Amino acid sequence: MSTLVIKSGGEKGFAEWQRHFAELAPGLTTQFWDDPNIDRAQADYALVWEPEPGALAAMPGLRCIFSTGAGVDHVVHDPAFPKHIPLYRMTPGGAAQRMGEFVCWAVLHLMRDGPRITAQQRDHVWQEFTHPAANELRVGVMGLGALGARAAEMLAGLGFQVAGWSRSAKDIPGVKSYAGEAELPAFLARTDVLVCLLPSTPATRHILSAPLFAQLPRGAMLVNVARGAHQKIGDVLAALDDGTLSAALIDVYETEPLPADSPVWSHPRLVVTPHIASIPSRRERAVHVLGLIREIEAGREPPNRYNPEIGY
Ligand code: NDP
């Protein structure tokens, strides 16, 4: 019988995870990460969000680690992270669809000038205004992985002119592919709405900053649904103030929750969402984890394993 130790959502979160796993896989033993009585050395699997540095290295029996989120930055920033133990990103089937829906909404919201609509309603102002059509806007998606590729396809389906930028070239119907540092300037120069879906790695840290914004057409729009570490938030605010960017929708911040006194909350051209772009239910994620465990126990290598060589 295998043992899965869970660190996600505190005691209440654990109770929910435990209920799902008990229903779906009665043979699996689940243990609460913070329970002082568990024998960590005996754990086969760990399902984690932001484990304390050093904690995973102190679990010598682990066969593999599952991140409760698609990103693994919250695990691998630990200098003692045991790189020899396979780490899997959370990629249940519905996650990409959910992200694609959110990105489409975000791009449409900015295209239709959502901040102005909100302000006009707040101020009881009835004033008509026009906006471009989807086929007049060039959307650029940075990161064409599981989530970015689906978002790009869905945007193309809405009629936007879509391109994507990734490390390696892609062949996605309706999406022009740009790859690598050398093609970044051309990708940015043709992008009216920039969507960030990169993983958080040393190479992508603070990529969304003044030098990059300067390469976009003036008045471009920004959607960041990846990680707060991708943006220099001061540069975003400055770019919104001087017209380099005309609007932004940001779901992720370096400090979450966003502090109550952050100037970000009240910027009139910035839409704040609280890291909600794609959150699969715990049940959906439990089903996914059990699928991974089945693959691993059958001796197969499931996809979406973190690669320490490239950092995602
Ligand atoms: P993947 O690992 O599947 O894809 C990453 C993509 O980024 C790949 O296309 C990769 O290129 C590209 N990439 C990585 N590094 C670089 C680089 N230096 N230069 C250019 N391209 C690069 O990630 P996912 O699509 O699953 O997820 C993306 C991120 O979304 C996650 O890491 C997470 O942080 C965030 N996320 C946010 C959520 C939210 O609710 N806001 C929810 C879930 C995830 P290549 O294809 O060539 O390897």
Boltz pocket constraint, residues with backbone or C-beta under 6 A from the ligand:
constraints:
  - pocket:
      binder: B
      contacts: [[A, 69], [A, 70], [A, 71], [A, 72], [A, 91], [A, 142], [A, 143], [A, 144], [A, 145], [A, 146], [A, 147], [A, 148], [A, 149], [A, 165], [A, 166], [A, 167], [A, 168], [A, 169], [A, 180], [A, 197], [A, 198], [A, 199], [A, 200], [A, 201], [A, 203], [A, 204], [A, 225], [A, 226], [A, 227], [A, 251], [A, 252], [A, 275], [A, 276], [A, 277], [A, 278], [A, 279], [A, 310], [A, 312]]
      max_distance: 6.0
